[in-house]
Amino acid sequence: MRIPIQVLVYPVRKANDNWEYLMLKRVKSLGGFWQGVTGALRGKENLVQAANRLFFKETGYIPNVLIQTDLSFKIPMKDGWNENCPVGTKEIPEYLFIAKIDLKGLPKIDPNQHTEWKWCSFEEAMDLLYWENNKVALEYVKRFLDKDRE
């Protein structure tokens, strides 16, 4: 059974003094849309453990720095999700993380989860994103990184 709590991790790296964002395209059976790294907690994992596990599983990267932000969303349950979650689950909280990495190597995506990946500017990433919460989260990440630069 799925634990009804999930994380969203935006991988970022510096390229020519600008931040780039890694976007992943879900396989068609999982929606076929672009997003960051997402997934649910397992067993007795805490949020940070889940973010690290999913980040490595979906990209093959280990972050230099993993930042848990104070931004979270409540995602309303959709038809078809109910059989995977405990009875009575009405929404799934999602917590935002930022994973800073070096420029080493290409991501190793899981072909069962994603079909494509792309390092993008902020504007390109915003154009690719489908879910409004993902866009709000990416804007938060950009503001966080811009503030960190000051």
N, CA and C atoms as a LAMMPS dump frame, in Angstrom:
ITEM: TIMESTEP
0
ITEM: NUMBER OF ATOMS
450
ITEM: BOX BOUNDS ff ff ff
-5.0000000000000000e+02 5.0000000000000000e+02
-5.0000000000000000e+02 5.0000000000000000e+02
-5.0000000000000000e+02 5.0000000000000000e+02
ITEM: ATOMS id mol type element x y z
1 1 1 N 0.838 -1.178 0
2 1 2 C 0 0 0
3 1 3 C 0.888 1.248 0
4 2 1 N 0.479 2.235 -0.722
5 2 2 C 1.224 3.49 -0.863
6 2 3 C 1.032 4.354 0.376
7 3 1 N 2.128 4.901 0.887
8 3 2 C 2.036 5.89 1.952
9 3 3 C 1.588 7.201 1.298
10 4 1 N 0.51 7.809 1.758
11 4 2 C -0.018 8.996 1.08
12 4 3 C 0.721 10.292 1.454
13 5 1 N 2.019 10.26 1.292
14 5 2 C 2.89 11.429 1.475
15 5 3 C 3.933 11.326 0.385
16 6 1 N 4.234 12.446 -0.289
17 6 2 C 5.256 12.37 -1.319
18 6 3 C 6.153 13.587 -1.307
19 7 1 N 7.269 13.445 -2.052
20 7 2 C 8.239 14.525 -2.184
21 7 3 C 8.35 14.924 -3.65
22 8 1 N 8.725 16.175 -3.862
23 8 2 C 9.061 16.713 -5.177
24 8 3 C 10.464 17.284 -5.034
25 9 1 N 11.39 16.792 -5.855
26 9 2 C 12.774 17.245 -5.793
27 9 3 C 13.132 17.872 -7.133
28 10 1 N 13.594 19.124 -7.088
29 10 2 C 14.089 19.764 -8.305
30 10 3 C 15.61 19.713 -8.302
31 11 1 N 16.194 18.942 -9.239
32 11 2 C 17.645 18.921 -9.402
33 11 3 C 18.096 20.217 -10.085
34 12 1 N 19.131 20.833 -9.543
35 12 2 C 19.667 22.069 -10.122
36 12 3 C 21.184 21.965 -10.211
37 13 1 N 21.731 22.668 -11.205
38 13 2 C 23.18 22.744 -11.34
39 13 3 C 23.531 24.11 -11.918
40 14 1 N 24.758 24.537 -11.657
41 14 2 C 25.262 25.792 -12.202
42 14 3 C 25.863 25.534 -13.568
43 15 1 N 25.536 26.417 -14.515
44 15 2 C 26.121 26.365 -15.853
45 15 3 C 26.338 27.804 -16.305
46 16 1 N 27.596 28.181 -16.43
47 16 2 C 27.922 29.549 -16.847
48 16 3 C 27.233 30.591 -15.971
49 17 1 N 27.337 30.428 -14.668
50 17 2 C 26.792 31.355 -13.682
51 17 3 C 25.258 31.435 -13.682
52 18 1 N 24.59 30.509 -14.355
53 18 2 C 23.128 30.428 -14.332
54 18 3 C 22.714 29.065 -13.806
55 19 1 N 21.553 29.001 -13.212
56 19 2 C 21.026 27.728 -12.738
57 19 3 C 20.289 27.026 -13.871
58 20 1 N 20.491 25.722 -13.943
59 20 2 C 19.727 24.864 -14.845
60 20 3 C 18.928 23.882 -13.993
61 21 1 N 17.799 23.472 -14.522
62 21 2 C 16.853 22.611 -13.823
63 21 3 C 16.666 21.337 -14.636
64 22 1 N 16.777 20.181 -13.983
65 22 2 C 16.585 18.913 -14.677
66 22 3 C 15.108 18.556 -14.681
67 23 1 N 14.55 18.418 -15.884
68 23 2 C 13.162 18.014 -16.053
69 23 3 C 13.125 16.58 -16.577
70 24 1 N 12.181 15.813 -16.094
71 24 2 C 12.01 14.421 -16.483
72 24 3 C 10.613 14.237 -17.068
73 25 1 N 10.529 13.474 -18.151
74 25 2 C 9.226 13.22 -18.781
75 25 3 C 8.749 11.822 -18.398
76 26 1 N 7.597 11.78 -17.753
77 26 2 C 7.005 10.513 -17.327
78 26 3 C 6.634 9.653 -18.532
79 27 1 N 6.699 8.331 -18.338
80 27 2 C 6.219 7.424 -19.38
81 27 3 C 4.72 7.678 -19.579
82 28 1 N 4.241 7.344 -20.753
83 28 2 C 2.84 7.613 -21.118
84 28 3 C 1.862 7.012 -20.1
85 29 1 N 2.142 5.793 -19.631
86 29 2 C 1.227 5.138 -18.691
87 29 3 C 1.149 5.861 -17.346
88 30 1 N 2.124 6.72 -17.056
89 30 2 C 2.114 7.516 -15.824
90 30 3 C 1.804 8.983 -16.112
91 31 1 N 1.239 9.268 -17.278
92 31 2 C 0.784 10.615 -17.576
93 31 3 C 1.488 11.301 -18.732
94 32 1 N 2.741 10.939 -19.003
95 32 2 C 3.47 11.516 -20.124
96 32 3 C 3.815 12.986 -19.982
97 33 1 N 3.802 13.522 -18.772
98 33 2 C 4.089 14.94 -18.565
99 33 3 C 5.491 15.136 -17.991
100 34 1 N 5.97 16.371 -18.057
101 34 2 C 7.288 16.745 -17.531
102 34 3 C 7.153 17.2 -16.082
103 35 1 N 8.178 16.894 -15.285
104 35 2 C 8.204 17.331 -13.889
105 35 3 C 9.608 17.109 -13.33
106 36 1 N 9.771 17.416 -12.061
107 36 2 C 11.005 17.081 -11.362
108 36 3 C 10.908 15.636 -10.884
109 37 1 N 11.713 15.286 -9.914
110 37 2 C 11.689 13.954 -9.309
111 37 3 C 10.55 13.92 -8.291
112 38 1 N 9.69 12.928 -8.394
113 38 2 C 8.585 12.807 -7.437
114 38 3 C 8.396 11.361 -7.024
115 39 1 N 7.789 11.185 -5.866
116 39 2 C 7.455 9.843 -5.415
117 39 3 C 7.049 9.827 -3.958
118 40 1 N 6.568 8.68 -3.526
119 40 2 C 6.03 8.504 -2.181
120 40 3 C 7.077 7.94 -1.228
121 41 1 N 6.853 8.194 0.032
122 41 2 C 7.671 7.603 1.081
123 41 3 C 7.41 6.099 1.116
124 42 1 N 8.387 5.365 1.635
125 42 2 C 8.268 3.914 1.816
126 42 3 C 8.578 3.558 3.258
127 43 1 N 7.857 2.57 3.755
128 43 2 C 8.145 2.048 5.094
129 43 3 C 8.225 3.14 6.148
130 44 1 N 9.353 3.17 6.859
131 44 2 C 9.531 4.136 7.95
132 44 3 C 10.418 5.305 7.542
133 45 1 N 10.539 5.533 6.226
134 45 2 C 11.346 6.648 5.745
135 45 3 C 10.809 7.985 6.245
136 46 1 N 11.733 8.924 6.465
137 46 2 C 11.307 10.303 6.672
138 46 3 C 11.398 11.024 5.321
139 47 1 N 11.021 12.281 5.281
140 47 2 C 11.001 13.027 4.029
141 47 3 C 12.38 13.11 3.373
142 48 1 N 13.405 13.377 4.162
143 48 2 C 14.763 13.517 3.616
144 48 3 C 15.248 12.186 3.045
145 49 1 N 15.009 11.103 3.738
146 49 2 C 15.411 9.786 3.235
147 49 3 C 14.702 9.463 1.922
148 50 1 N 13.424 9.76 1.852
149 50 2 C 12.662 9.503 0.621
150 50 3 C 13.19 10.366 -0.518
151 51 1 N 13.455 11.639 -0.244
152 51 2 C 13.968 12.541 -1.283
153 51 3 C 15.302 12.039 -1.817
154 52 1 N 16.209 11.629 -0.936
155 52 2 C 17.507 11.096 -1.376
156 52 3 C 17.349 9.819 -2.179
157 53 1 N 16.5 8.902 -1.712
158 53 2 C 16.295 7.627 -2.408
159 53 3 C 15.724 7.853 -3.805
160 54 1 N 14.668 8.641 -3.875
161 54 2 C 14.015 8.881 -5.163
162 54 3 C 14.914 9.66 -6.113
163 55 1 N 15.66 10.622 -5.59
164 55 2 C 16.571 11.406 -6.42
165 55 3 C 17.602 10.49 -7.08
166 56 1 N 18.192 9.589 -6.299
167 56 2 C 19.179 8.659 -6.86
168 56 3 C 18.507 7.676 -7.821
169 57 1 N 17.366 7.12 -7.421
170 57 2 C 16.669 6.128 -8.255
171 57 3 C 16.272 6.702 -9.607
172 58 1 N 15.81 7.953 -9.637
173 58 2 C 15.286 8.521 -10.874
174 58 3 C 16.319 9.269 -11.709
175 59 1 N 17.508 9.548 -11.136
176 59 2 C 18.528 10.278 -11.898
177 59 3 C 19.901 9.615 -11.888
178 60 1 N 20.174 8.781 -10.897
179 60 2 C 21.505 8.216 -10.732
180 60 3 C 22.477 9.168 -10.059
181 61 1 N 22.008 10.337 -9.666
182 61 2 C 22.858 11.345 -9.021
183 61 3 C 22.758 11.258 -7.501
184 62 1 N 23.823 11.683 -6.852
185 62 2 C 23.819 11.914 -5.415
186 62 3 C 23.995 13.418 -5.246
187 63 1 N 23.096 14.093 -4.533
188 63 2 C 23.203 15.548 -4.437
189 63 3 C 24.402 15.979 -3.6
190 64 1 N 25.011 17.093 -3.997
191 64 2 C 26.035 17.716 -3.142
192 64 3 C 25.356 18.277 -1.903
193 65 1 N 24.195 18.89 -2.14
194 65 2 C 23.403 19.475 -1.073
195 65 3 C 21.938 19.174 -1.367
196 66 1 N 21.233 18.68 -0.364
197 66 2 C 19.789 18.471 -0.478
198 66 3 C 19.129 19.42 0.508
199 67 1 N 18.285 20.3 -0.003
200 67 2 C 17.65 21.331 0.818
201 67 3 C 16.168 21.037 0.931
202 68 1 N 15.698 20.863 2.157
203 68 2 C 14.264 20.727 2.383
204 68 3 C 13.708 22.134 2.559
205 69 1 N 12.786 22.515 1.7
206 69 2 C 12.196 23.853 1.785
207 69 3 C 10.995 23.823 2.722
208 70 1 N 10.409 24.982 2.944
209 70 2 C 9.21 25.039 3.772
210 70 3 C 7.931 25.059 2.933
211 71 1 N 8.065 24.774 1.615
212 71 2 C 6.898 24.759 0.737
213 71 3 C 6.335 23.346 0.621
214 72 1 N 5.027 23.251 0.724
215 72 2 C 4.35 21.969 0.509
216 72 3 C 2.981 22.241 -0.093
217 73 1 N 2.412 21.215 -0.671
218 73 2 C 1.094 21.285 -1.312
219 73 3 C 0.263 20.114 -0.827
220 74 1 N -1.052 20.246 -0.973
221 74 2 C -1.956 19.126 -0.734
222 74 3 C -2.595 18.801 -2.068
223 75 1 N -2.308 17.607 -2.559
224 75 2 C -2.823 17.17 -3.854
225 75 3 C -4.102 16.376 -3.625
226 76 1 N -5.233 16.85 -4.175
227 76 2 C -6.485 16.1 -4.005
228 76 3 C -6.384 14.722 -4.67
229 77 1 N -6.998 13.736 -4.044
230 77 2 C -7.018 12.384 -4.598
231 77 3 C -7.733 12.376 -5.947
232 78 1 N -7.209 11.566 -6.86
233 78 2 C -7.821 11.4 -8.186
234 78 3 C -8.415 10.001 -8.281
235 79 1 N -9.384 9.839 -9.164
236 79 2 C -9.941 8.508 -9.41
237 79 3 C -8.81 7.576 -9.829
238 80 1 N -8.818 6.376 -9.312
239 80 2 C -7.795 5.402 -9.66
240 80 3 C -6.653 5.349 -8.66
241 81 1 N -6.505 6.387 -7.849
242 81 2 C -5.447 6.381 -6.835
243 81 3 C -5.91 5.675 -5.569
244 82 1 N -7.224 5.639 -5.352
245 82 2 C -7.754 5.14 -4.091
246 82 3 C -7.31 3.724 -3.759
247 83 1 N -7.17 2.87 -4.767
248 83 2 C -6.791 1.482 -4.476
249 83 3 C -5.354 1.371 -3.987
250 84 1 N -4.541 2.415 -4.188
251 84 2 C -3.151 2.378 -3.757
252 84 3 C -2.918 3.027 -2.396
253 85 1 N -3.923 3.727 -1.868
254 85 2 C -3.776 4.47 -0.616
255 85 3 C -4.733 3.926 0.437
256 86 1 N -4.446 4.229 1.701
257 86 2 C -5.36 3.8 2.757
258 86 3 C -6.768 4.345 2.531
259 87 1 N -7.761 3.571 2.95
260 87 2 C -9.162 3.972 2.823
261 87 3 C -9.358 5.318 3.525
262 88 1 N -10.089 6.201 2.872
263 88 2 C -10.393 7.494 3.466
264 88 3 C -9.406 8.604 3.13
265 89 1 N -8.343 8.282 2.395
266 89 2 C -7.374 9.308 2.02
267 89 3 C -8.039 10.289 1.052
268 90 1 N -8.024 11.566 1.402
269 90 2 C -8.665 12.595 0.579
270 90 3 C -7.646 13.436 -0.194
271 91 1 N -6.415 13.515 0.339
272 91 2 C -5.373 14.304 -0.305
273 91 3 C -4.01 13.753 0.079
274 92 1 N -3.031 14.103 -0.741
275 92 2 C -1.658 13.652 -0.509
276 92 3 C -0.775 14.884 -0.358
277 93 1 N -0.155 15.072 0.793
278 93 2 C 0.774 16.19 0.929
279 93 3 C 2.065 15.91 0.152
280 94 1 N 2.572 16.954 -0.49
281 94 2 C 3.821 16.851 -1.251
282 94 3 C 4.763 17.938 -0.75
283 95 1 N 6.002 17.551 -0.445
284 95 2 C 7 18.44 0.151
285 95 3 C 8.121 18.703 -0.839
286 96 1 N 8.522 19.97 -0.95
287 96 2 C 9.505 20.399 -1.939
288 96 3 C 10.928 20.363 -1.41
289 97 1 N 11.822 19.804 -2.244
290 97 2 C 13.265 19.768 -1.982
291 97 3 C 14.009 20.325 -3.183
292 98 1 N 15.213 20.826 -2.916
293 98 2 C 16.13 21.265 -3.97
294 98 3 C 17.387 20.412 -3.835
295 99 1 N 17.823 19.807 -4.935
296 99 2 C 19.042 18.989 -4.943
297 99 3 C 20.082 19.677 -5.824
298 100 1 N 21.112 20.221 -5.192
299 100 2 C 22.205 20.84 -5.941
300 100 3 C 23.215 19.758 -6.291
301 101 1 N 23.634 19.746 -7.564
302 101 2 C 24.601 18.747 -8.002
303 101 3 C 25.713 19.414 -8.807
304 102 1 N 26.815 18.664 -8.992
305 102 2 C 27.895 19.093 -9.881
306 102 3 C 27.523 18.737 -11.31
307 103 1 N 28.335 19.132 -12.254
308 103 2 C 28.064 18.88 -13.671
309 103 3 C 28.552 17.518 -14.15
310 104 1 N 28.795 16.586 -13.275
311 104 2 C 29.374 15.299 -13.66
312 104 3 C 28.331 14.346 -14.242
313 105 1 N 28.591 13.86 -15.431
314 105 2 C 27.808 12.777 -16.018
315 105 3 C 26.372 13.111 -16.387
316 106 1 N 25.831 12.249 -17.216
317 106 2 C 24.439 12.366 -17.642
318 106 3 C 23.545 11.634 -16.649
319 107 1 N 22.306 12.08 -16.506
320 107 2 C 21.412 11.349 -15.609
321 107 3 C 21.128 9.952 -16.136
322 108 1 N 20.89 9.036 -15.229
323 108 2 C 20.525 7.66 -15.585
324 108 3 C 19.064 7.483 -15.184
325 109 1 N 18.174 7.758 -16.128
326 109 2 C 16.753 7.696 -15.804
327 109 3 C 16.245 6.252 -15.835
328 110 1 N 15.235 6.006 -15.049
329 110 2 C 14.592 4.7 -14.98
330 110 3 C 13.58 4.619 -16.127
331 111 1 N 13.789 3.736 -17.112
332 111 2 C 12.884 3.673 -18.264
333 111 3 C 11.457 3.239 -17.903
334 112 1 N 11.262 2.699 -16.708
335 112 2 C 9.909 2.37 -16.254
336 112 3 C 9.172 3.6 -15.734
337 113 1 N 9.933 4.669 -15.473
338 113 2 C 9.36 5.894 -14.922
339 113 3 C 9.366 7.058 -15.914
340 114 1 N 10.46 7.16 -16.699
341 114 2 C 10.652 8.326 -17.567
342 114 3 C 11.155 7.919 -18.944
343 115 1 N 10.799 8.725 -19.943
344 115 2 C 11.255 8.468 -21.308
345 115 3 C 12.32 9.458 -21.762
346 116 1 N 12.337 10.644 -21.155
347 116 2 C 13.274 11.685 -21.57
348 116 3 C 13.72 12.496 -20.369
349 117 1 N 14.814 13.205 -20.545
350 117 2 C 15.287 14.178 -19.561
351 117 3 C 15.842 15.377 -20.312
352 118 1 N 15.903 16.503 -19.621
353 118 2 C 16.419 17.707 -20.26
354 118 3 C 16.854 18.699 -19.189
355 119 1 N 18.085 19.203 -19.32
356 119 2 C 18.524 20.326 -18.495
357 119 3 C 17.995 21.591 -19.136
358 120 1 N 17.34 22.445 -18.36
359 120 2 C 16.629 23.607 -18.906
360 120 3 C 16.953 24.88 -18.132
361 121 1 N 16.787 25.992 -18.827
362 121 2 C 16.735 27.273 -18.133
363 121 3 C 15.418 27.305 -17.359
364 122 1 N 15.278 28.279 -16.493
365 122 2 C 14.032 28.428 -15.745
366 122 3 C 12.843 28.568 -16.698
367 123 1 N 12.991 29.406 -17.705
368 123 2 C 11.891 29.657 -18.641
369 123 3 C 11.514 28.388 -19.41
370 124 1 N 12.518 27.648 -19.87
371 124 2 C 12.241 26.393 -20.592
372 124 3 C 11.52 25.397 -19.687
373 125 1 N 12.001 25.298 -18.459
374 125 2 C 11.39 24.357 -17.515
375 125 3 C 9.943 24.728 -17.24
376 126 1 N 9.683 26.012 -17.054
377 126 2 C 8.302 26.454 -16.807
378 126 3 C 7.398 26.102 -17.986
379 127 1 N 7.911 26.24 -19.191
380 127 2 C 7.118 25.904 -20.383
381 127 3 C 6.81 24.411 -20.471
382 128 1 N 7.708 23.576 -19.955
383 128 2 C 7.507 22.129 -20.024
384 128 3 C 6.518 21.617 -18.97
385 129 1 N 6.506 22.257 -17.81
386 129 2 C 5.717 21.744 -16.694
387 129 3 C 4.224 21.765 -16.99
388 130 1 N 3.548 20.734 -16.522
389 130 2 C 2.117 20.551 -16.74
390 130 3 C 1.3 20.975 -15.512
391 131 1 N 1.71 20.5 -14.335
392 131 2 C 0.942 20.73 -13.111
393 131 3 C 1.235 22.113 -12.545
394 132 1 N 0.187 22.814 -12.164
395 132 2 C 0.328 24.164 -11.587
396 132 3 C 1.174 24.145 -10.312
397 133 1 N 0.984 23.137 -9.456
398 133 2 C 1.798 23.048 -8.238
399 133 3 C 3.279 22.926 -8.573
400 134 1 N 3.6 22.199 -9.634
401 134 2 C 5.002 22.065 -10.046
402 134 3 C 5.565 23.404 -10.49
403 135 1 N 4.751 24.219 -11.163
404 135 2 C 5.192 25.55 -11.597
405 135 3 C 5.422 26.465 -10.401
406 136 1 N 4.49 26.448 -9.462
407 136 2 C 4.646 27.256 -8.246
408 136 3 C 5.909 26.823 -7.496
409 137 1 N 6.134 25.528 -7.419
410 137 2 C 7.323 25.015 -6.734
411 137 3 C 8.602 25.453 -7.447
412 138 1 N 8.611 25.404 -8.78
413 138 2 C 9.809 25.815 -9.515
414 138 3 C 10.075 27.307 -9.329
415 139 1 N 9.028 28.11 -9.307
416 139 2 C 9.196 29.542 -9.028
417 139 3 C 9.811 29.748 -7.642
418 140 1 N 9.369 28.958 -6.677
419 140 2 C 9.921 29.024 -5.325
420 140 3 C 11.411 28.681 -5.355
421 141 1 N 11.76 27.619 -6.081
422 141 2 C 13.162 27.209 -6.181
423 141 3 C 14.003 28.336 -6.783
424 142 1 N 13.515 28.943 -7.84
425 142 2 C 14.244 30.05 -8.476
426 142 3 C 14.471 31.19 -7.492
427 143 1 N 13.41 31.587 -6.774
428 143 2 C 13.548 32.676 -5.779
429 143 3 C 14.542 32.286 -4.694
430 144 1 N 14.489 31.044 -4.251
431 144 2 C 15.413 30.552 -3.221
432 144 3 C 16.858 30.635 -3.72
433 145 1 N 17.098 30.177 -4.945
434 145 2 C 18.447 30.194 -5.499
435 145 3 C 18.929 31.621 -5.759
436 146 1 N 18.044 32.486 -6.222
437 146 2 C 18.411 33.889 -6.449
438 146 3 C 18.771 34.57 -5.123
439 147 1 N 18.004 34.283 -4.083
440 147 2 C 18.264 34.863 -2.757
441 147 3 C 19.583 34.328 -2.192
442 148 1 N 19.842 33.059 -2.45
443 148 2 C 21.072 32.402 -1.974
444 148 3 C 22.301 33.044 -2.62
445 149 1 N 22.126 33.602 -3.804
446 149 2 C 23.215 34.22 -4.567
447 149 3 C 23.617 35.568 -3.974
448 150 1 N 22.668 36.243 -3.328
449 150 2 C 22.91 37.605 -2.811
450 150 3 C 23.906 37.627 -1.681
